[in-house]
């Protein structure tokens, strides 16, 4: 059975499917973590531990000596998305109370829900899209984009925007796994080779535990607001990031659309924020439901929009890489094509033997 291949046919499947299964488990059997204590129970509620390992592994993949173009691409997408989330947060904070909207069609709409949904890009989905489109130069920006994962950048955004204050220990705590990973990966590249394969392998595990922190009642409760948030995240952040990608990095804007999603790790952010700043406790549950729905909506909508924009860019003849950088990526692109050709030949030989 080709279960993995089937899951990967779903946009962001390795994130969405485990998230769905975790939510289903908690909906049908909310006390299973207490019924099965020990390894299983601790895993189901061990999101923080798994995310520590995930962020550490991501950190080891970040090469501080990356080429100028890759760094420019990744950092510009990272910084602009964080700034956009902060700007929206500041604007909304002027009109909404801390507890957000509690009734009506926009129930659950709050500053926390907006910033958590906008602030983090689904790095795995971005990587999958860029790899599928054979855009190695854009895929290489993944480590920079992954810095958004977790509550750290959301805390920084809310702090800088004057929306909330957090103890410095909480900020440092969220940064420690990244810092350790980056340091070890930079000092010894063998750590990078060791932990790089761990990054995609960890996704289903923390996605399941994140899903277990939710239930379908919460997601259904988010209703219109959750779906609306997902659509707005794609359209607003996608448009802004595409413009940055085109006119700042000199590319075709496709990478900007590929970064127009909400990361699965963002689901854990509202509660993490509430733990460090209790004034957000009243909105944590509704914000979590909205963010979870945004993750699902953007995991479907972002690939559709990105593929459409990529075809449109090719029709217009827009450059994937600025001319002055083309030579630096030529060898890796040719090597990948040769690898794919050899793989296709091997598969054809195996198919022939099977017949």
NULUMMAR-268035 format. One record per residue: residue in one letter; x, y negated, z of N, C-alpha, C in turn. Coordinates in pm, whole numbers. Layout:
! NULUMMAR-268035
MITOR,a,X,Y,Z,X,Y,Z,X,Y,Z .
...
END
This chain:
! NULUMMAR-268035
MITOR,x,83,121,0,0,0,0,86,-125,0 .
MITOR,x,50,-222,-82,125,-347,-91,53,-456,-12 .
MITOR,x,52,-438,120,-19,-531,207,44,-669,203 .
MITOR,x,177,-675,215,248,-803,216,222,-880,86 .
MITOR,x,227,-811,-26,206,-876,-156,64,-932,-164 .
MITOR,x,-31,-858,-109,-169,-905,-109,-187,-1029,-24 .
MITOR,x,-122,-1030,95,-132,-1146,183,-70,-1269,118 .
MITOR,x,43,-1250,49,114,-1362,-12,39,-1422,-131 .
MITOR,x,-62,-1352,-182,-143,-1409,-290,-232,-1522,-237 .
MITOR,x,-256,-1520,-106,-332,-1628,-42,-237,-1744,-17 .
MITOR,x,-273,-1867,-55,-185,-1982,-30,-148,-1993,117 .
MITOR,x,-16,-1987,146,28,-1992,284,-17,-1872,363 .
MITOR,x,-32,-1757,295,-92,-1638,354,-24,-1589,480 .
MITOR,x,109,-1592,484,181,-1542,600,158,-1629,724 .
MITOR,x,105,-1749,705,67,-1835,816,-83,-1822,841 .
MITOR,x,-163,-1829,735,-308,-1836,748,-368,-1705,798 .
MITOR,x,-325,-1592,740,-385,-1463,777,-360,-1428,924 .
MITOR,x,-234,-1434,974,-213,-1406,1117,-287,-1506,1207 .
MITOR,x,-294,-1633,1164,-367,-1734,1240,-514,-1694,1250 .
MITOR,x,-570,-1649,1139,-709,-1605,1133,-730,-1483,1223 .
MITOR,x,-638,-1386,1216,-650,-1264,1296,-638,-1293,1445 .
MITOR,x,-548,-1387,1480,-535,-1426,1621,-662,-1491,1672 .
MITOR,x,-721,-1579,1590,-846,-1646,1626,-960,-1544,1639 .
MITOR,x,-963,-1449,1546,-1066,-1345,1548,-1054,-1260,1675 .
MITOR,x,-929,-1227,1712,-906,-1147,1833,-957,-1218,1957 .
MITOR,x,-925,-1348,1969,-967,-1424,2086,-1117,-1447,2086 .
MITOR,x,-1178,-1454,1968,-1323,-1474,1959,-1398,-1349,2002 .
MITOR,x,-1352,-1233,1955,-1419,-1106,1985,-1381,-1051,2123 .
MITOR,x,-1256,-1076,2166,-1207,-1021,2293,-1118,-1124,2362 .
MITOR,x,-1178,-1226,2420,-1099,-1338,2477,-1007,-1301,2593 .
MITOR,x,-1031,-1188,2659,-946,-1154,2774,-848,-1041,2747 .
MITOR,x,-820,-1015,2619,-736,-900,2587,-594,-914,2641 .
MITOR,x,-545,-1037,2655,-409,-1057,2706,-399,-1016,2853 .
MITOR,x,-511,-1024,2926,-512,-981,3066,-542,-832,3077 .
MITOR,x,-618,-780,2980,-651,-638,2980,-528,-554,2950 .
MITOR,x,-441,-607,2861,-315,-540,2827,-198,-627,2873 .
MITOR,x,-168,-625,3003,-56,-707,3053,77,-650,3004 .
MITOR,x,185,-717,3039,315,-669,2993,350,-726,2858 .
MITOR,x,413,-646,2773,464,-694,2645,354,-756,2559 .
MITOR,x,242,-683,2542,136,-729,2454,71,-856,2506 .
MITOR,x,35,-856,2634,-30,-973,2693,60,-1095,2691 .
MITOR,x,188,-1076,2725,283,-1187,2724,304,-1241,2583 .
MITOR,x,302,-1153,2484,317,-1198,2345,201,-1287,2305 .
MITOR,x,78,-1245,2339,-41,-1318,2298,-44,-1461,2351 .
MITOR,x,16,-1482,2468,16,-1617,2526,157,-1676,2529 .
MITOR,x,248,-1615,2452,387,-1659,2455,427,-1750,2341 .
MITOR,x,336,-1838,2301,363,-1928,2188,491,-2009,2208 .
MITOR,x,510,-2063,2327,624,-2151,2352,757,-2078,2333 .
MITOR,x,765,-1955,2381,890,-1878,2369,920,-1848,2222 .
MITOR,x,816,-1807,2148,835,-1774,2007,875,-1899,1928 .
MITOR,x,811,-2012,1959,844,-2136,1889,985,-2182,1921 .
MITOR,x,1033,-2157,2043,1171,-2190,2077,1265,-2114,1983 .
MITOR,x,1241,-1985,1967,1326,-1903,1880,1314,-1947,1734 .
MITOR,x,1192,-1984,1694,1169,-2028,1557,1244,-2158,1528 .
MITOR,x,1230,-2256,1618,1295,-2385,1597,1447,-2373,1602 .
MITOR,x,1496,-2282,1689,1640,-2257,1694,1687,-2201,1560 .
MITOR,x,1615,-2102,1507,1653,-2040,1380,1648,-2141,1266 .
MITOR,x,1545,-2227,1265,1537,-2333,1163,1656,-2426,1175 .
MITOR,x,1694,-2458,1298,1807,-2548,1321,1936,-2495,1262 .
MITOR,x,1958,-2364,1269,2082,-2306,1214,2089,-2322,1062 .
MITOR,x,1974,-2340,995,1974,-2352,849,2003,-2494,801 .
MITOR,x,2004,-2590,894,2025,-2729,856,2174,-2756,837 .
MITOR,x,2210,-2789,715,2350,-2816,682,2372,-2967,684 .
MITOR,x,2445,-3014,782,2470,-3158,794,2559,-3211,682 .
MITOR,x,2618,-3119,605,2705,-3159,495,2635,-3142,359 .
MITOR,x,2500,-3140,360,2426,-3121,235,2459,-3232,136 .
MITOR,x,2437,-3202,8,2463,-3303,-95,2375,-3425,-72 .
MITOR,x,2419,-3537,-123,2346,-3662,-103,2203,-3656,-150 .
MITOR,x,2180,-3592,-265,2044,-3587,-320,1951,-3507,-231 .
MITOR,x,1998,-3389,-184,1915,-3304,-100,1880,-3376,30 .
MITOR,x,1979,-3440,90,1956,-3514,214,1859,-3630,190 .
MITOR,x,1878,-3699,79,1792,-3812,45,1649,-3766,26 .
MITOR,x,1632,-3656,-44,1499,-3601,-70,1432,-3559,61 .
MITOR,x,1500,-3473,138,1441,-3420,260,1413,-3526,364 .
MITOR,x,1509,-3615,387,1493,-3718,489,1387,-3821,451 .
MITOR,x,1378,-3854,322,1278,-3953,280,1137,-3899,302 .
MITOR,x,1115,-3770,268,983,-3709,291,953,-3700,440 .
MITOR,x,1054,-3665,519,1037,-3655,664,1002,-3790,725 .
MITOR,x,1085,-3890,698,1069,-4021,761,939,-4088,720 .
MITOR,x,906,-4082,591,785,-4151,544,660,-4086,601 .
MITOR,x,659,-3952,611,539,-3887,665,520,-3922,813 .
MITOR,x,630,-3927,887,623,-3963,1028,578,-4108,1044 .
MITOR,x,632,-4197,963,592,-4338,968,445,-4356,931 .
MITOR,x,400,-4279,831,260,-4287,789,168,-4244,903 .
MITOR,x,204,-4134,970,124,-4086,1084,120,-4191,1194 .
MITOR,x,235,-4253,1220,243,-4356,1323,159,-4477,1289 .
MITOR,x,164,-4520,1163,86,-4636,1118,-64,-4611,1131 .
MITOR,x,-106,-4492,1088,-248,-4457,1100,-289,-4452,1246 .
MITOR,x,-199,-4397,1330,-228,-4390,1473,-246,-4527,1536 .
MITOR,x,-158,-4621,1500,-165,-4758,1553,-296,-4824,1511 .
MITOR,x,-334,-4808,1384,-457,-4870,1333,-579,-4812,1403 .
MITOR,x,-586,-4678,1412,-702,-4613,1473,-709,-4643,1622 .
MITOR,x,-595,-4656,1686,-590,-4684,1830,-651,-4820,1864 .
MITOR,x,-655,-4909,1766,-713,-5042,1788,-865,-5038,1794 .
MITOR,x,-923,-4931,1737,-1069,-4925,1726,-1134,-4814,1809 .
MITOR,x,-1056,-4710,1842,-1114,-4597,1915,-1066,-4593,2059 .
MITOR,x,-1151,-4548,2151,-1106,-4527,2290,-1014,-4405,2296 .
MITOR,x,-943,-4384,2406,-848,-4275,2419,-915,-4138,2398 .
MITOR,x,-1042,-4125,2444,-1111,-3996,2432,-1172,-3975,2294 .
MITOR,x,-1163,-4073,2204,-1211,-4057,2068,-1362,-4060,2054 .
MITOR,x,-1410,-4013,1939,-1554,-4009,1911,-1609,-3880,1970 .
MITOR,x,-1716,-3889,2048,-1771,-3771,2117,-1902,-3720,2059 .
MITOR,x,-1969,-3798,1978,-2098,-3755,1922,-2106,-3790,1773 .
MITOR,x,-2205,-3730,1707,-2229,-3762,1567,-2143,-3684,1469 .
MITOR,x,-2148,-3726,1344,-2079,-3657,1235,-1928,-3655,1255 .
MITOR,x,-1873,-3761,1315,-1727,-3772,1333,-1683,-3731,1474 .
MITOR,x,-1763,-3648,1540,-1728,-3602,1675,-1593,-3532,1674 .
MITOR,x,-1508,-3568,1770,-1374,-3510,1778,-1267,-3597,1717 .
MITOR,x,-1308,-3698,1639,-1213,-3788,1574,-1140,-3870,1679 .
MITOR,x,-1008,-3856,1684,-928,-3926,1785,-789,-3955,1731 .
MITOR,x,-718,-4041,1801,-580,-4074,1763,-494,-3948,1766 .
MITOR,x,-513,-3866,1868,-434,-3743,1881,-457,-3649,1764 .
MITOR,x,-582,-3633,1721,-615,-3545,1609,-552,-3594,1480 .
MITOR,x,-555,-3725,1458,-500,-3783,1335,-349,-3767,1329 .
MITOR,x,-280,-3807,1435,-133,-3801,1434,-84,-3657,1425 .
MITOR,x,-148,-3566,1500,-105,-3426,1498,-128,-3365,1359 .
MITOR,x,-234,-3404,1290,-264,-3350,1156,-171,-3406,1050 .
MITOR,x,-139,-3535,1061,-58,-3601,959,92,-3585,982 .
MITOR,x,132,-3567,1106,273,-3581,1141,362,-3465,1097 .
MITOR,x,303,-3346,1078,384,-3228,1051,349,-3162,918 .
MITOR,x,451,-3133,841,436,-3064,713,454,-2914,731 .
MITOR,x,372,-2836,663,389,-2691,664,512,-2657,582 .
MITOR,x,627,-2646,650,753,-2622,581,755,-2492,504 .
MITOR,x,690,-2388,560,685,-2259,493,608,-2267,362 .
MITOR,x,497,-2342,363,417,-2359,241,496,-2441,139 .
MITOR,x,563,-2545,185,647,-2628,97,754,-2542,31 .
MITOR,x,821,-2462,113,928,-2375,63,874,-2275,-38 .
MITOR,x,757,-2218,-8,697,-2119,-98,661,-2182,-233 .
MITOR,x,607,-2302,-231,569,-2370,-354,692,-2405,-438 .
MITOR,x,794,-2461,-373,914,-2500,-448,988,-2380,-504 .
MITOR,x,988,-2270,-428,1053,-2148,-474,976,-2087,-590 .
MITOR,x,844,-2087,-580,760,-2033,-687,780,-2110,-817 .
MITOR,x,800,-2240,-805,818,-2324,-923,966,-2332,-966 .
MITOR,x,1052,-2249,-902,1195,-2246,-935,1263,-2383,-922 .
MITOR,x,1225,-2456,-819,1282,-2588,-795,1379,-2579,-676 .
MITOR,x,1496,-2520,-702,1594,-2499,-596,1637,-2629,-529 .
MITOR,x,1649,-2733,-608,1696,-2861,-555,1594,-2921,-457 .
MITOR,x,1465,-2896,-479,1363,-2944,-387,1350,-2850,-267 .
MITOR,x,1360,-2720,-293,1352,-2622,-185,1462,-2645,-83 .
MITOR,x,1578,-2694,-130,1692,-2716,-40,1663,-2823,64 .
MITOR,x,1560,-2905,42,1524,-3008,139,1441,-2955,254 .
MITOR,x,1408,-2824,250,1324,-2762,353,1374,-2783,496 .
MITOR,x,1504,-2764,524,1550,-2780,662,1521,-2918,721 .
MITOR,x,1534,-3023,638,1507,-3158,687,1359,-3174,720 .
MITOR,x,1273,-3122,630,1129,-3132,651,1088,-3054,775 .
MITOR,x,1157,-2943,803,1123,-2858,916,1149,-2926,1050 .
MITOR,x,1225,-3035,1049,1251,-3109,1174,1120,-3160,1233 .
MITOR,x,1017,-3176,1147,887,-3224,1194,817,-3123,1283 .
MITOR,x,851,-2994,1267,781,-2889,1340,790,-2908,1491 .
MITOR,x,679,-2881,1559,677,-2892,1704,632,-3029,1751 .
MITOR,x,617,-3044,1880,562,-3168,1937,659,-3286,1945 .
MITOR,x,790,-3261,1924,888,-3368,1945,857,-3492,1862 .
MITOR,x,843,-3473,1729,822,-3589,1642,690,-3658,1672 .
MITOR,x,589,-3580,1713,460,-3640,1748,475,-3726,1873 .
MITOR,x,551,-3676,1971,575,-3754,2092,649,-3883,2060 .
MITOR,x,751,-3871,1975,829,-3989,1935,739,-4089,1863 .
MITOR,x,659,-4039,1771,569,-4125,1694,475,-4201,1785 .
MITOR,x,412,-4128,1879,316,-4192,1970,386,-4287,2066 .
MITOR,x,508,-4254,2105,584,-4340,2195,625,-4469,2128 .
MITOR,x,682,-4457,2007,727,-4575,1933,610,-4665,1896 .
MITOR,x,495,-4602,1865,377,-4679,1827,309,-4742,1948 .
MITOR,x,357,-4709,2069,300,-4768,2189,167,-4706,2229 .
MITOR,x,136,-4587,2174,9,-4521,2203,17,-4442,2333 .
MITOR,x,134,-4385,2363,151,-4306,2484,297,-4303,2524 .
MITOR,x,321,-4269,2650,457,-4255,2701,477,-4113,2752 .
MITOR,x,597,-4061,2734,628,-3925,2775,760,-3925,2852 .
MITOR,x,771,-3836,2951,897,-3825,3026,1010,-3788,2931 .
MITOR,x,1127,-3842,2952,1238,-3813,2862,1274,-3664,2864 .
MITOR,x,1247,-3599,2978,1276,-3455,2985,1191,-3376,2887 .
MITOR,x,1065,-3420,2867,975,-3350,2775,1025,-3366,2631 .
MITOR,x,1073,-3486,2598,1126,-3512,2464,1250,-3428,2438 .
MITOR,x,1340,-3428,2535,1465,-3353,2520,1437,-3203,2511 .
MITOR,x,1342,-3157,2591,1309,-3015,2594,1265,-2963,2457 .
MITOR,x,1187,-3043,2385,1141,-3000,2253,1252,-3005,2149 .
MITOR,x,1357,-3083,2179,1466,-3099,2083,1579,-2999,2104 .
MITOR,x,1587,-2941,2224,1699,-2852,2258,1718,-2736,2160 .
MITOR,x,1613,-2658,2126,1637,-2546,2033,1690,-2589,1898 .
MITOR,x,1639,-2703,1845,1691,-2757,1719,1838,-2791,1732 .
MITOR,x,1871,-2863,1839,2008,-2910,1859,2106,-2794,1870 .
MITOR,x,2068,-2692,1946,2156,-2576,1960,2173,-2506,1826 .
MITOR,x,2062,-2490,1754,2067,-2424,1624,2151,-2499,1524 .
MITOR,x,2131,-2631,1516,2208,-2713,1422,2357,-2707,1455 .
MITOR,x,2390,-2714,1584,2530,-2712,1626,2598,-2581,1589 .
MITOR,x,2535,-2470,1623,2594,-2338,1594,2602,-2314,1443 .
MITOR,x,2496,-2352,1371,2495,-2332,1226,2600,-2415,1154 .
MITOR,x,2629,-2534,1209,2729,-2622,1149,2871,-2578,1182 .
MITOR,x,2891,-2529,1306,3024,-2487,1348,3064,-2352,1287 .
MITOR,x,2967,-2264,1273,2996,-2130,1221,2883,-2088,1125 .
MITOR,x,2912,-2086,996,2810,-2057,895,2757,-1914,905 .
MITOR,x,2828,-1827,977,2779,-1690,992,2648,-1689,1073 .
MITOR,x,2631,-1790,1162,2505,-1801,1235,2391,-1836,1139 .
MITOR,x,2423,-1921,1042,2323,-1959,942,2278,-1838,862 .
MITOR,x,2374,-1754,822,2341,-1633,747,2262,-1535,832 .
MITOR,x,2293,-1533,960,2226,-1440,1051,2080,-1478,1078 .
MITOR,x,2057,-1606,1102,1924,-1650,1145,1833,-1701,1032 .
MITOR,x,1889,-1730,915,1806,-1778,805,1694,-1681,771 .
MITOR,x,1722,-1548,762,1613,-1454,731,1508,-1446,842 .
MITOR,x,1546,-1490,964,1454,-1483,1077,1341,-1584,1063 .
MITOR,x,1368,-1697,995,1270,-1806,985,1137,-1758,926 .
MITOR,x,1134,-1702,804,1006,-1655,751,949,-1537,828 .
MITOR,x,1037,-1454,887,991,-1336,960,918,-1374,1089 .
MITOR,x,953,-1490,1147,891,-1533,1273,753,-1595,1252 .
MITOR,x,727,-1644,1131,603,-1717,1104,477,-1638,1142 .
MITOR,x,461,-1512,1098,340,-1438,1134,322,-1420,1285 .
MITOR,x,435,-1410,1359,426,-1389,1503,373,-1513,1575 .
MITOR,x,431,-1631,1546,381,-1748,1618,246,-1793,1564 .
MITOR,x,217,-1761,1436,86,-1794,1379,-24,-1717,1452 .
MITOR,x,4,-1589,1483,-94,-1507,1554,-118,-1562,1694 .
MITOR,x,-10,-1597,1764,-26,-1648,1901,-96,-1784,1901 .
MITOR,x,-70,-1866,1798,-141,-1993,1787,-289,-1968,1762 .
MITOR,x,-317,-1870,1677,-456,-1834,1649,-526,-1785,1774 .
MITOR,x,-453,-1711,1859,-512,-1657,1981,-548,-1768,2080 .
MITOR,x,-490,-1885,2064,-523,-1997,2152,-653,-2066,2108 .
MITOR,x,-707,-2021,1994,-830,-2079,1940,-940,-1974,1940 .
MITOR,x,-1059,-2017,1902,-1167,-1924,1871,-1254,-1988,1763 .
MITOR,x,-1329,-1907,1693,-1406,-1960,1580,-1511,-2062,1624 .
MITOR,x,-1553,-2052,1750,-1648,-2150,1801,-1588,-2290,1797 .
MITOR,x,-1460,-2300,1834,-1390,-2429,1832,-1380,-2481,1689 .
MITOR,x,-1343,-2390,1596,-1324,-2432,1456,-1457,-2474,1394 .
MITOR,x,-1563,-2397,1421,-1695,-2434,1368,-1742,-2565,1428 .
MITOR,x,-1703,-2585,1555,-1741,-2709,1623,-1677,-2831,1556 .
MITOR,x,-1557,-2812,1502,-1490,-2925,1434,-1564,-2963,1308 .
MITOR,x,-1631,-2862,1246,-1719,-2885,1132,-1668,-2981,1029 .
MITOR,x,-1751,-3080,1000,-1721,-3178,897,-1590,-3250,922 .
MITOR,x,-1563,-3283,1050,-1444,-3362,1082,-1316,-3286,1049 .
MITOR,x,-1314,-3157,1075,-1195,-3078,1046,-1167,-3067,897 .
MITOR,x,-1273,-3042,819,-1259,-3032,674,-1220,-3168,617 .
MITOR,x,-1286,-3272,666,-1256,-3408,620,-1110,-3444,648 .
MITOR,x,-1061,-3406,766,-923,-3436,802,-826,-3368,707 .
MITOR,x,-853,-3240,675,-765,-3166,584,-758,-3230,446 .
MITOR,x,-873,-3271,395,-877,-3333,262,-804,-3466,262 .
MITOR,x,-825,-3545,368,-759,-3676,378,-608,-3662,391 .
MITOR,x,-563,-3563,468,-419,-3540,484,-354,-3516,348 .
MITOR,x,-417,-3431,266,-361,-3400,134,-362,-3522,43 .
MITOR,x,-476,-3590,35,-489,-3702,-58,-403,-3822,-17 .
MITOR,x,-408,-3859,111,-335,-3979,156,-185,-3954,164 .
MITOR,x,-145,-3849,240,-1,-3824,255,60,-3780,122 .
MITOR,x,-16,-3701,43,34,-3658,-88,62,-3774,-181 .
MITOR,x,-29,-3869,-185,-13,-3987,-273,108,-4069,-231 .
MITOR,x,120,-4093,-101,231,-4176,-51,366,-4105,-73 .
MITOR,x,373,-3977,-38,499,-3903,-52,538,-3884,-198 .
MITOR,x,440,-3868,-286,468,-3854,-429,530,-3982,-485 .
MITOR,x,479,-4096,-439,535,-4225,-482,680,-4240,-434 .
MITOR,x,705,-4199,-309,841,-4206,-254,933,-4114,-334 .
MITOR,x,885,-3995,-363,965,-3897,-437,998,-3947,-578 .
MITOR,x,905,-4016,-639,928,-4065,-776,1019,-4187,-780 .
MITOR,x,988,-4285,-698,1056,-4413,-712,1176,-4433,-618 .
MITOR,x,1191,-4345,-517,1306,-4356,-429,1410,-4250,-461 .
MITOR,x,1365,-4126,-480,1462,-4019,-511,1479,-3999,-660 .
MITOR,x,1390,-4057,-743,1404,-4046,-888,1355,-3915,-945 .
MITOR,x,1275,-3841,-869,1220,-3714,-916,1081,-3736,-975 .
MITOR,x,1003,-3626,-987,873,-3637,-1053,755,-3645,-957 .
MITOR,x,781,-3645,-827,673,-3659,-730,610,-3529,-683 .
MITOR,x,644,-3418,-748,581,-3290,-714,615,-3247,-571 .
MITOR,x,738,-3269,-528,779,-3232,-392,696,-3309,-288 .
MITOR,x,658,-3431,-321,576,-3510,-230,439,-3446,-208 .
MITOR,x,380,-3397,-318,250,-3330,-306,265,-3198,-231 .
MITOR,x,377,-3129,-251,400,-3001,-183,416,-3020,-32 .
MITOR,x,451,-3142,10,466,-3172,153,339,-3230,215 .
MITOR,x,230,-3231,138,104,-3293,184,17,-3193,259 .
MITOR,x,68,-3134,363,-9,-3034,437,8,-3054,587 .
MITOR,x,-69,-2979,663,-55,-2979,809,10,-2848,851 .
MITOR,x,116,-2856,927,188,-2735,969,107,-2655,1070 .
MITOR,x,121,-2523,1061,54,-2437,1158,99,-2467,1299 .
MITOR,x,227,-2504,1315,279,-2535,1448,211,-2657,1509 .
MITOR,x,146,-2740,1424,78,-2860,1474,-41,-2824,1561 .
MITOR,x,-93,-2700,1545,-207,-2657,1627,-171,-2660,1775 .
MITOR,x,-45,-2634,1806,-2,-2631,1946,26,-2770,2002 .
MITOR,x,33,-2870,1915,74,-3004,1956,-24,-3072,2052 .
MITOR,x,-158,-3074,2024,-248,-3145,2116,-236,-3100,2261 .
MITOR,x,-230,-2969,2285,-217,-2921,2422,-79,-2954,2480 .
MITOR,x,24,-2949,2396,158,-2984,2442,163,-3131,2483 .
MITOR,x,96,-3215,2406,88,-3359,2438,12,-3379,2568 .
MITOR,x,-101,-3307,2582,-185,-3322,2701,-112,-3277,2828 .
MITOR,x,-25,-3177,2815,50,-3129,2930,148,-3233,2982 .
MITOR,x,205,-3310,2890,303,-3411,2930,239,-3546,2957 .
MITOR,x,117,-3567,2905,45,-3691,2929,-103,-3656,2950 .
MITOR,x,-145,-3636,3076,-281,-3590,3108,-394,-3679,3055 .
MITOR,x,-364,-3802,3018,-469,-3890,2968,-529,-3839,2837 .
MITOR,x,-460,-3744,2772,-510,-3687,2647,-580,-3553,2668 .
MITOR,x,-595,-3512,2792,-655,-3381,2822,-797,-3369,2768 .
MITOR,x,-873,-3478,2774,-1013,-3472,2731,-1028,-3452,2581 .
MITOR,x,-925,-3485,2504,-936,-3471,2357,-855,-3353,2303 .
MITOR,x,-781,-3284,2390,-693,-3177,2343,-768,-3065,2271 .
MITOR,x,-882,-3020,2329,-956,-2908,2270,-1014,-2945,2133 .
MITOR,x,-1080,-3061,2124,-1139,-3101,1996,-1031,-3130,1893 .
MITOR,x,-920,-3190,1937,-810,-3218,1844,-749,-3088,1793 .
MITOR,x,-737,-2988,1880,-682,-2859,1839,-769,-2794,1731 .
MITOR,x,-901,-2800,1750,-993,-2743,1652,-983,-2815,1517 .
MITOR,x,-973,-2946,1522,-962,-3025,1398,-830,-2996,1327 .
MITOR,x,-722,-2991,1404,-591,-2962,1344,-589,-2821,1284 .
MITOR,x,-648,-2724,1355,-653,-2587,1305,-728,-2580,1172 .
MITOR,x,-839,-2652,1164,-916,-2655,1039,-837,-2724,930 .
MITOR,x,-766,-2830,967,-682,-2902,870,-573,-2811,815 .
MITOR,x,-516,-2726,902,-414,-2630,858,-471,-2538,750 .
MITOR,x,-591,-2487,775,-655,-2396,680,-690,-2466,549 .
MITOR,x,-747,-2586,560,-789,-2660,441,-668,-2700,356 .
MITOR,x,-564,-2752,421,-446,-2796,345,-368,-2678,288 .
MITOR,x,-373,-2563,356,-301,-2446,303,-363,-2397,173 .
MITOR,x,-488,-2433,150,-556,-2397,24,-545,-2512,-76 .
MITOR,x,-571,-2634,-28,-578,-2749,-119,-440,-2796,-168 .
MITOR,x,-340,-2795,-80,-207,-2842,-118,-148,-2764,-236 .
MITOR,x,-152,-2629,-236,-100,-2556,-352,-174,-2587,-481 .
MITOR,x,-306,-2602,-472,-386,-2632,-592,-345,-2766,-652 .
MITOR,x,-338,-2868,-566,-301,-3003,-612,-157,-3006,-662 .
MITOR,x,-67,-2937,-591,75,-2936,-630,94,-2872,-767 .
MITOR,x,29,-2759,-791,40,-2690,-920,-14,-2778,-1033 .
MITOR,x,-124,-2847,-1005,-182,-2936,-1107,-87,-3052,-1138 .
MITOR,x,-29,-3111,-1033,62,-3223,-1051,192,-3181,-1120 .
MITOR,x,235,-3056,-1095,356,-3007,-1160,334,-2992,-1311 .
MITOR,x,219,-2938,-1349,187,-2925,-1492,175,-3063,-1557 .
MITOR,x,117,-3155,-1484,102,-3292,-1535,238,-3359,-1553 .
MITOR,x,329,-3337,-1457,464,-3394,-1465,541,-3338,-1584 .
MITOR,x,523,-3207,-1610,591,-3145,-1724,538,-3201,-1856 .
MITOR,x,408,-3225,-1864,350,-3283,-1986,404,-3424,-2011 .
MITOR,x,426,-3497,-1902,477,-3633,-1914,628,-3638,-1933 .
MITOR,x,694,-3523,-1913,839,-3518,-1929,916,-3586,-1819 .
MITOR,x,859,-3590,-1698,928,-3654,-1586,1044,-3567,-1537 .
MITOR,x,1153,-3626,-1492,1271,-3548,-1449,1249,-3480,-1314 .
MITOR,x,1294,-3355,-1302,1288,-3286,-1173,1401,-3336,-1085 .
MITOR,x,1518,-3354,-1146,1636,-3405,-1076,1691,-3524,-1155 .
MITOR,x,1727,-3635,-1090,1788,-3748,-1161,1910,-3702,-1240 .
MITOR,x,1936,-3761,-1355,2044,-3718,-1443,2180,-3713,-1374 .
MITOR,x,2207,-3806,-1285,2340,-3809,-1223,2364,-3691,-1129 .
MITOR,x,2255,-3618,-1094,2271,-3503,-1005,2255,-3370,-1078 .
MITOR,x,2215,-3373,-1205,2184,-3250,-1278,2301,-3151,-1278 .
MITOR,x,2421,-3200,-1297,2538,-3111,-1304,2562,-3033,-1176 .
MITOR,x,2527,-3093,-1062,2551,-3030,-933,2461,-2909,-909 .
MITOR,x,2346,-2907,-982,2252,-2797,-961,2250,-2699,-1078 .
MITOR,x,2323,-2732,-1185,2320,-2648,-1304,2364,-2505,-1276 .
MITOR,x,2475,-2490,-1202,2528,-2357,-1176,2431,-2272,-1093 .
MITOR,x,2372,-2332,-990,2280,-2254,-906,2155,-2216,-982 .
MITOR,x,2108,-2307,-1069,1988,-2278,-1148,2016,-2164,-1246 .
MITOR,x,2133,-2168,-1313,2170,-2063,-1407,2188,-1929,-1334 .
MITOR,x,2248,-1935,-1217,2269,-1812,-1140,2136,-1749,-1101 .
MITOR,x,2040,-1833,-1064,1910,-1780,-1025,1839,-1718,-1146 .
MITOR,x,1851,-1782,-1262,1788,-1728,-1384,1848,-1593,-1419 .
MITOR,x,1981,-1583,-1408,2047,-1456,-1437,2002,-1348,-1338 .
MITOR,x,1989,-1386,-1212,1944,-1292,-1110,1803,-1242,-1140 .
MITOR,x,1714,-1335,-1182,1577,-1298,-1215,1571,-1207,-1337 .
MITOR,x,1657,-1235,-1437,1661,-1150,-1556,1706,-1009,-1522 .
MITOR,x,1811,-997,-1438,1859,-865,-1395,1752,-791,-1315 .
MITOR,x,1681,-865,-1231,1576,-805,-1151,1464,-753,-1240 .
MITOR,x,1429,-831,-1344,1323,-791,-1437,1364,-665,-1514 .
MITOR,x,1492,-658,-1553,1543,-540,-1624,1538,-416,-1535 .
MITOR,x,1578,-432,-1409,1575,-321,-1314,1432,-271,-1292 .
MITOR,x,1338,-365,-1279,1198,-327,-1260,1144,-255,-1383 .
MITOR,x,1187,-299,-1502,1143,-236,-1626,1196,-92,-1634 .
MITOR,x,1322,-74,-1591,1383,60,-1591,1309,154,-1496 .
MITOR,x,1277,101,-1377,1205,181,-1278,1066,218,-1327 .
MITOR,x,1000,122,-1394,867,146,-1449,873,254,-1556 .
MITOR,x,979,246,-1639,996,344,-1748,1017,484,-1691 .
MITOR,x,1097,494,-1583,1122,623,-1519,993,678,-1458 .
MITOR,x,912,587,-1406,785,629,-1344,690,688,-1446 .
MITOR,x,694,629,-1568,609,682,-1675,658,818,-1722 .
END
